[in-house]
Amino acid sequence: MDLSTVALLGAAIVLLILGMPIGFLLILVGFVGIATIRGLEPALTMIGSRPFEVNSSYELSVVPLFVLMGHLAYASGVTQGIYTASRQWLGSLHGGLVIATTFANAVFGACCGSTTAATAVFGRVAIPEMLRSGVDRRLAAGCVAASGCLSAIIPPSVLIVVYGIIAGVSIPRVLMAGIIPGAITAIAFMVMIYVRARLNPSLAPPLTGITWNDRFRSMRGVWGAFLLATVVLGGIWAGIFTPTEGGGIGAMGAFVMVVASGRFTRAVLRESFLETARTTAVIFIIVTGALVFTVFLALTGIPAAVTSFIVGLPVPPIVVIIGFMLILIVAGSFVEPVSMLFLTMPFMIPIVKDLGYDLVWFGVLVVTTCEIGMVTPPVGLNCFMLKSVVPELSLADIFHGSGWFIAMFCVVLALLMAFPELSLLIPNAMLSR
């Protein structure tokens, strides 16, 4: 590695610390690096053609469709319906309202692939009711911040799609791989909440006065979410349509839900499309930056040298995987997940391949670990998102309340490492059809 490469990588770190948007940072450093190594003309040629080729790819078209589906599903009021039904069916348990919030987040995750969006939604919907019902502030805050992460694990997940594109694996398989791990994570959260509330009832008193009539009546508000998730995920799993086609069908289904709910207005449609455009633009700028930066790294030979060094280490391969997870947890507490994938996967994926591990399984580990970083101090993005929508909660309460959920995340991560079939059962069943 020559002096100019060291200087450019150092400049990238400084710009990142100074807060320069990651997509533009990667474009700038990558372009200067390519121009330094190969010359200005090849750098201009590459940056003028390759980004368009990548961003116009069929695989990436699923991203705006999944994002739009989530925004339209929220606009239809399905979030409140899911939360109300979960509250009626689970509220009488020890810690019932917190358990209901976790379950509702898991169900909403099957309609929305954005972690921060789910956190913002349930911060507005669930936190006020939990606090009114006497739930401990820290437990309520930690529940919403952590269970919002389920949207990134349970398909349709934008983060899983981005990983699949980077790793070059089947998008349908890696999407379906998140179903069982997502369910296990939600169950782990709910068991932890129940045990803690059982041992200390003052943490989250059970609700009273719920009748069976209330429970059955509440189911009217969830049929749309279950139907939408079943059609989209079932169709992708069965091979009836591709993830992109599933995203289109899901977005159309969510639009029908908005109309059927009586909430359709021009303002709602405009806001849904604008938020989708903003989110998609950010992701695509990062994709462009990552492409340019990856070409620069390849020219330096750094990824190949790192791969050769790590594969040759005299340690069991699983130790390397654990080391990668620790790196991602630390990095994830500072950098948002999409950017982190593009920064780290070009180094990690070749090594994982050489070690003989399944990249679909590794993808589930990566996404789960990224979500741990979303609630880990000092810069857990979900915690700051919750603070922004519920200002009366302190960051200290949110981070403190997330601690138990981080512990459950780590337990689930260990299970997924020890038993890869938990992640691969559904994807392998797709191959055997």
URFEN-V876425 format. One record per residue. RES is the residue in one small letter. PHI is phi in whole degrees, -180 to 180 (999 if undefined). Layout:
res phi
RES PHI
RES PHI
//
This chain:
res phi
m 999
d -83
l -65
s -66
t -66
v -60
a -65
l -66
l -66
g -64
a -63
a -62
i -65
v -63
l -64
l -64
i -64
l -74
g 97
m -66
p -52
i -61
g -63
f -68
l -60
l -66
i -62
l -63
v -66
g -63
f -64
v -62
g -64
i -65
a -63
t -67
i -84
r -108
g 114
l -68
e -63
p -60
a -65
l -66
t -63
m -65
i -73
g -87
s -122
r -62
p -58
f -65
e -60
v -74
n -69
s -96
s -69
y -63
e -61
l -74
s -67
v -71
v -63
p -63
l -70
f -65
v -64
l -63
m -58
g -64
h -66
l -69
a -62
y -64
a -63
s -74
g 85
v -65
t -61
q -64
g -64
i -63
y -67
t -63
a -65
s -62
r -62
q -69
w -85
l -115
g -63
s -81
l -77
h -62
g 71
g -59
l -68
v -73
i -61
a -62
t -63
t -64
f -63
a -63
n -63
a -65
v -67
f -63
g -61
a -79
c -117
c -137
g -98
s -115
t -65
t -66
a -64
a -63
t -64
a -64
v -62
f -78
g -63
r -76
v -83
a -98
i -58
p -58
e -69
m -63
l -67
r -63
s -88
g 89
v -72
d -55
r -58
r -68
l -65
a -62
a -66
g -63
c -61
v -68
a -64
a -82
s -72
g -62
c -66
l -62
s -65
a -87
i -100
i -78
p -69
p -83
s -117
v -63
l -64
i -65
v -62
v -61
y -60
g -60
i -69
i -64
a -80
g 70
v -105
s -62
i -63
p -58
r -67
v -71
l -65
m -66
a -64
g -83
i -65
i -67
p -58
g -63
a -65
i -63
t -63
a -62
i -64
a -60
f -60
m -67
v -64
m -60
i -62
y -62
v -64
r -63
a -71
r -68
l -75
n -137
p -58
s -69
l -64
a -158
p -61
p -67
l -80
t -123
g 80
i -85
t -105
w -65
n -64
d -61
r -63
f -68
r -66
s -68
m -68
r -64
g -89
v -118
w -60
g -64
a -65
f -65
l -65
l -62
a -64
t -65
v -66
v -67
l -71
g -64
g -66
i -67
w -62
a -78
g 79
i -69
f -146
t -77
p -57
t -66
e -64
g -63
g -63
g -64
i -65
g -64
a -64
m -66
g -63
a -66
f -63
v -61
m -63
v -63
v -65
a -65
s -79
g 79
r -98
f -72
t -144
r -62
a -65
v -64
l -64
r -62
e -64
s -63
f -70
l -65
e -65
t -63
a -64
r -62
t -62
t -64
a -61
v -62
i -63
f -70
i -66
i -65
v -60
t -61
g -62
a -64
l -61
v -64
f -66
t -66
v -62
f -60
l -62
a -61
l -67
t -77
g 81
i -65
p -58
a -65
a -67
v -64
t -60
s -61
f -66
i -70
v -63
g -85
l -67
p -82
v -133
p -60
p -55
i -65
v -65
v -63
i -61
i -61
g -61
f -61
m -63
l -65
i -60
l -67
i -64
v -65
a -64
g -69
s -80
f -118
v -120
e -69
p -59
v -61
s -62
m -65
l -60
f -71
l -77
t -104
m -64
p -59
f -86
m -79
i -62
p -59
i -68
v -61
k -61
d -65
l -79
g 88
y -87
d -74
l -72
v -67
w -59
f -62
g -61
v -64
l -61
v -63
v -65
t -61
t -67
c -58
e -72
i -61
g -62
m -69
v -122
t -102
p -66
p -92
v -128
g -66
l -62
n -64
c -66
f -70
m -63
l -64
k -60
s -70
v -94
v -129
p -60
e -70
l -82
s -88
l -62
a -62
d -64
i -67
f -65
h -64
g -67
s -76
g -57
w -62
f -72
i -62
a -61
m -67
f -57
c -66
v -63
v -63
l -60
a -63
l -62
l -67
m -70
a -73
f -129
p -57
e -63
l -61
s -86
l -98
l -58
i -71
p -58
n -69
a -66
m -65
l -70
s -84
r -68
//
